[in-house]
């Protein structure tokens, strides 16, 4: 079984041990002569010629802790109030206010959880199933418009479309009390996330994430997050609230 070591509000996980589905061989995976998955093989393509996104993926966990970890100091264009709030959270004193401490990750945290998630492509919708929190995300591809006045939601409202070989997802309507990362970067109700999924080869995919929030930042800013394919396994159940004993003890530094 995969075993977890979890600090609840930080959402730090141990490296997964072998899954409980033993001797599982994922069909359609290119393999080397010794039978190991060949993750550097070319990306698969569907009948429409577009890269196939389906599979089980996992993100580099550093983006959960600090979404701007690859940026230089000063490259995040804060509005004054947002920078002040971020600085007040950096020492951990406000960690109890992070909804993730109550097992609600929000976006873009949901993508960056240190647990695998599964992408399932179907006509009109792409479904993302997350092992972390055992939750899901719907991204509609049926041509619908985003809602004009969305009721705030933890994961927002998402639509996706292809632009060349990039799958581009727009998300709005994310509840303003969520944090962009565990470091405490804030956002407002005006946040729009633009995720550009780029599958580089069979085992690697990038997300170019644009954070556009004129109330909290002086201009849109972008980060690049990397995903790796996790073959020959399946998602496990993980219910955050099952043993969440830390929240009542979170007091500060």
C-alpha positions in Angstrom: 0.0 0.0 0.0 1.0 3.6 -0.4 1.6 5.1 3.0 1.3 8.8 3.7 2.9 11.1 6.2 0.7 14.2 6.3 1.0 17.6 7.9 -2.5 18.7 7.2 -2.4 22.4 6.4 1.0 22.0 4.6 -0.3 19.0 2.6 3.1 17.4 2.5 3.1 13.8 1.5 5.7 11.0 1.7 6.8 9.5 -1.6 4.3 6.9 -2.6 5.3 3.3 -2.0 4.1 0.6 -4.5 0.3 0.8 -5.0 -2.1 -1.9 -3.7 -2.9 -3.0 -7.2 0.0 -5.5 -7.6 1.4 -6.6 -10.9 -0.7 -4.0 -12.7 0.4 -3.3 -16.3 -1.2 -0.3 -17.9 -2.1 -1.1 -21.5 -0.8 1.1 -24.3 2.4 2.1 -22.5 5.5 2.0 -24.7 8.2 -0.1 -23.0 11.9 -0.6 -23.1 13.5 -4.0 -23.7 13.5 -4.8 -20.0 9.7 -4.0 -19.8 10.0 -0.7 -18.1 7.8 2.2 -19.3 9.5 4.3 -21.9 8.5 7.7 -20.7 10.6 9.5 -23.3 8.7 7.9 -26.2 6.6 10.3 -28.4 3.4 11.6 -27.0 0.3 9.6 -28.2 -2.2 11.3 -30.5 -5.9 10.7 -31.0 -7.8 10.3 -34.2 -8.0 14.2 -34.5 -4.2 14.4 -34.4 -4.2 16.1 -31.0 -2.0 14.9 -28.1 -3.8 12.5 -25.8 -3.9 13.8 -22.2 -5.5 10.8 -20.5 -3.5 9.0 -17.9 -2.4 9.3 -14.3 -0.2 12.3 -13.6 1.6 13.9 -10.7 3.0 17.4 -10.3 6.2 18.5 -8.8 5.2 19.3 -5.2 7.3 22.5 -5.0 4.5 24.5 -6.7 2.1 23.6 -3.9 4.5 25.1 -1.3 5.5 28.1 -3.5 3.8 28.6 -6.8 6.4 31.3 -7.7 9.4 29.0 -6.8 10.9 29.4 -10.2 10.5 33.2 -10.4 13.1 35.7 -9.3 12.4 38.0 -6.3 10.2 40.9 -7.4 8.7 39.1 -10.4 5.3 38.6 -8.8 3.5 41.9 -9.5 1.5 42.4 -6.3 -1.0 45.1 -5.7 0.0 46.8 -2.3 -2.7 45.1 -0.2 -2.0 41.7 -1.7 1.7 41.9 -0.9 1.0 43.1 2.6 -1.4 40.2 3.2 1.1 37.7 1.7 3.9 39.0 3.9 1.6 38.6 7.0 1.0 35.0 6.1 4.6 33.9 5.3 5.6 33.1 8.9 2.8 30.6 9.2 0.8 32.6 11.7 -2.2 32.7 9.4 -2.0 29.1 8.3 -5.2 28.2 10.1 -7.1 30.6 7.8 -6.1 28.5 4.7 -9.2 26.5 3.7 -6.8 23.6 2.9 -6.4 23.2 6.7 -10.1 22.2 6.6 -9.4 19.9 3.7 -10.6 22.3 1.0 -7.6 22.9 -1.5 -9.1 25.3 -4.0 -7.5 26.2 -7.3 -4.7 26.2 -8.5 -3.7 24.2 -5.4 -5.8 21.2 -6.5 -3.6 20.5 -9.5 -0.4 20.9 -7.4 -1.3 18.5 -4.6 1.5 15.9 -4.1 -0.8 13.0 -5.0 -1.6 11.5 -8.4 -4.6 12.6 -10.4 -6.3 11.0 -13.4 -7.3 12.8 -16.6 -10.2 11.2 -18.5 -11.1 12.6 -21.9 -14.7 12.2 -23.1 -17.0 14.0 -25.6 -17.9 17.4 -24.3 -15.9 17.2 -21.1 -12.6 16.3 -19.5 -12.8 14.9 -16.0 -9.9 15.1 -13.6 -10.1 12.7 -10.6 -7.8 13.6 -7.7 -6.5 11.1 -5.2 -5.8 14.0 -2.8 -9.1 14.7 -1.0 -10.8 12.1 -3.3 -12.4 14.8 -5.4 -13.0 15.7 -9.0 -12.8 18.6 -11.4 -15.0 19.1 -14.6 -13.6 21.0 -17.6 -16.3 21.4 -20.3 -15.3 21.2 -23.9 -18.7 21.4 -25.5 -18.3 25.0 -26.6 -20.3 26.6 -23.7 -19.4 30.0 -22.5 -18.1 30.6 -19.0 -20.9 32.0 -16.7 -21.2 35.8 -16.6 -21.9 36.0 -12.9 -20.7 32.7 -11.4 -21.7 31.6 -7.9 -18.3 31.4 -6.2 -17.0 27.8 -6.1 -13.9 26.2 -4.5 -12.6 25.0 -7.9 -14.3 27.5 -10.0 -15.9 27.0 -13.5 -13.7 25.7 -16.3 -13.9 25.4 -20.1 -11.2 24.0 -22.4 -10.3 24.1 -26.1 -7.5 23.2 -28.3 -5.1 25.8 -29.8 -2.8 23.8 -32.0 -1.2 21.1 -29.8 -1.9 23.1 -26.6 -5.0 22.4 -24.6 -6.1 25.7 -23.0 -8.3 25.8 -19.9 -10.0 29.0 -18.6 -11.2 29.0 -15.1 -13.2 31.8 -13.2 -15.4 32.0 -10.2 -12.9 30.7 -7.6 -13.8 31.6 -4.0 -11.6 34.5 -2.9 -10.8 33.0 0.5 -8.6 30.3 -1.1 -4.9 30.6 -1.3 -2.8 30.2 -4.5 -0.2 28.2 -2.6 0.8 27.2 0.9 3.0 30.2 1.2 -0.2 32.3 1.4 -0.4 34.2 -1.9 -3.9 35.7 -2.1 -6.3 36.4 -4.9 -9.6 38.2 -5.3 -12.9 37.3 -6.8 -11.6 38.6 -10.1 -9.1 35.8 -10.5 -8.9 34.1 -13.9 -6.6 31.1 -14.4 -5.4 30.1 -17.8 -3.8 26.7 -18.0 -2.0 25.7 -21.2 -1.4 21.9 -21.1 1.6 20.9 -23.3 2.4 17.1 -23.5 6.1 17.0 -24.3 6.4 13.3 -24.7 4.8 10.1 -23.4 5.8 10.7 -19.8 6.0 14.4 -19.4 3.6 17.3 -19.6 3.9 21.0 -18.7 1.2 23.4 -17.6 1.9 27.1 -18.4 -0.3 28.8 -15.8 -1.3 32.4 -16.2 -2.6 34.2 -13.1 -4.8 37.1 -14.2 -6.3 39.0 -11.2 -6.3 42.8 -11.6 -7.5 43.4 -8.1 -4.6 41.5 -6.5 -1.8 41.9 -9.1 -0.8 44.8 -11.3 -0.6 42.6 -14.4 -1.0 38.9 -15.4 1.9 36.7 -14.4 2.9 33.2 -15.5 4.5 30.1 -14.0 5.5 26.8 -15.6 4.6 23.6 -13.8 5.7 20.2 -14.8 3.8 16.9 -14.6 5.1 13.3 -14.9 3.1 10.3 -16.0 2.6 7.6 -13.3 2.1 4.3 -15.1 1.2 0.8 -13.8 -0.8 2.0 -10.9 -4.2 3.3 -9.9 -5.6 6.0 -7.6 -6.2 5.2 -4.0 -8.9 6.6 -1.7 -7.7 9.4 0.6 -10.3 11.3 2.6 -8.6 14.2 4.3 -11.2 14.7 7.0 -11.0 11.1 8.1 -8.1 11.7 10.6 -7.7 15.5 10.5 -6.6 16.1 14.1 -4.2 19.0 13.4 -6.6 21.8 12.6 -7.6 22.6 16.2 -3.9 22.8 17.2 -2.8 25.3 14.5 -1.9 28.4 16.3 0.9 30.1 14.4 4.6 29.9 14.0 
